[in-house]
Amino acid sequence: MPQQRTIAQVNPKVIEWIIDSSGWEISELAEKLDVDSQTIQNWKSKKQGIDLQILEKLAGYVKRPLAIFFLPDPPSEPKITDFRKILRASACNGL
């Protein structure tokens, strides 16, 4: 008997946010997941659902819990303020 596949319908904005924030290139993820880059682009544009087994692998590679893929929208992330200061050469002379 052939194995049934479960296709997950995930918000493409969430997929895009997860992939973009993961640091992975689409081509690298495609190679790891054994799919082509166009398939990942289709996930990001909602042209294609994602096989649940592949989604579980993707969650492992991007180090996110599987449940985050089923959020209705990507969460808002706080802006990070950089409090580091660059010292001018004149300020460094006293060191």
HUJOHU-V651964 format. One record per backbone hydrogen bond with DSSP energy under -1.0 kcal/mol. NH is the residue of the N-H (numbers start at 1). CO is the residue of the C=O. E is the energy in kcal/mol with one decimal. If there is no record, write none. Layout:
NH,CO,E / NH,CO,E
This chain:
8,50,-3.7 / 15,11,-1.9 / 16,12,-2.6 / 17,13,-2.4 / 18,14,-2.8 / 19,15,-2.7 / 20,16,-2.8 / 21,17,-2.4 / 29,25,-2.3 / 30,26,-2.7 / 31,27,-1.9 / 32,28,-2.3 / 33,29,-2.8 / 35,30,-2.4 / 40,36,-1.2 / 41,37,-2.2 / 42,38,-2.3 / 43,39,-1.8 / 44,40,-2.0 / 45,41,-1.0 / 47,42,-2.2 / 48,42,-1.0 / 50,8,-2.5 / 52,6,-3.0 / 55,51,-2.5 / 56,52,-2.2 / 57,53,-1.7 / 58,54,-2.8 / 59,55,-2.4 / 60,56,-1.5 / 61,57,-2.2 / 62,58,-2.5 / 64,59,-2.2 / 68,65,-1.3 / 69,66,-1.5 / 70,67,-1.7 / 71,68,-1.3 / 92,88,-1.3 / 95,92,-1.7
